[in-house]
Amino acid sequence: MSPSLTQSIENYEYFSPIIYKELESKNHYLKITKVILLDEFYKRNLINKTFYKQKLKIYLVLDKREECKELFQSMLLSSFILFICFLYFPKNYLFMDLSFVFYLFAVFYIASMYYRKLV
């Protein structure tokens, strides 16, 4: 039998850290998102279907936004590292310099695309 809405809320608040740690210990390389955690609650029958549907819509948007934020930060960091490398490496080969600048602009462009998704 499915729990009520109030029981689902209480279960979710109480068991979230416990189930998160269980999922994390099962697979160290899997990023535990809010949607994965919610799916696990639904599989274990700790939440009802209406609570699952309500939270799923919200958590899909939040997880996508969090993923865009992480990708933006990684692209920004990599472009900064590339820029520092470009400044300090010797400039002996023109083709290498041009390809380096092209790659740097490509990384900046991808980072700006993720930034636009965030804003």
N, C-alpha and C positions, 0 to 999 in steps of 0.2 A: 504494500500500500504506500502511496506517495505521501510525503509529509505536507503539512499545511504551509502557507506562505510565511507565517511568523516562525514556524519551526525551521523552514528552509533558511531564513535569514539568520537565525541563531546558529544553525549548523554551519553555515558558511563562515560566520564570524569566528566561531570556536575552532573549527577544524582546518581552517585555511593554513595556518603555519605548520600544522602536523602533516597534512597531505602534501604541502609544498616540500617539506624536508624529505618525505618518502619518495616523491617523484625525482627530487634532486639526487637522492642516494642511488636510485635505480639506474639513472643515466646521467653521468656527469657532463656529457657533452651537449645535452639537449637544453635549450633555453626554455625555462618554464614561464610561459606567458599566462596572462589572465584567462585566455580562452582555453588553454590546455588544462589549467586548474579547474575551471568551471566544468569542462567535459568530464573530468575525473569525478567531480562531485555528482554529476548526473549519472554516471555509470555506477557509482556506488549507492545510488538511490538516496542520497542525503538531501537533495533539493527536488522540488517539483518542477513540472514542465513549464508553468507560467513564469516562475522565477528564472528558470534557465533561459527562456526566450527573451525576457526583459533584459537580463544582464548580458546576454550574448551580443545583442545589438550594440550596447555601450562598449563592451570589452573589445569587440572587433575594431571599432574606431580607435580606442585607446592603444591597442597593440600596434595597429598600423602607424599611428602617430609616433609611438615610442621607437618603432623600427626605423622610421624616417629620421628621427632625431639621432639615433645611433649611427646610421649610415652617413648623415651629414657631418657628424663629429669626426668619424674616421676619415672621410674624404678631406675635410679641412686639415686634419693632422697630417695626412699623407702629402697634401699639397704644400704645407709648410715645410715638411722635411725635404721634399723635392726642391723647393725654392732655396733652402739653405745649402743643399748639395750643389745646386746650380751655381751659386755664388762662390763656393770654395773649390770646386774642381777646376783644374787647368782647362783653358779654352784653346786646345790645340786643333781640334777637328770641327770643321764647320757643320758637317752633316750630323754629328753627335749633338752639337749645340742646338741645331734646328729641331731635331727629333725630341730632345729634352724639353724645349720650350713648347712644342706641340703637345707633348704628353702632359706637361704642367697645365696648359690651358684646358685640356680635356678633363683633367681632374677637377679644376676650378669650375668648369661648366657643369659637371655632374654634381658637385657640391652645391652649386646654386640651384639646380633642379630640386634637390632634396630640401633646400632651404625654402623654396617657394611652396612646397607641399606642407611645410611646417607653419608657414605664416598664413 
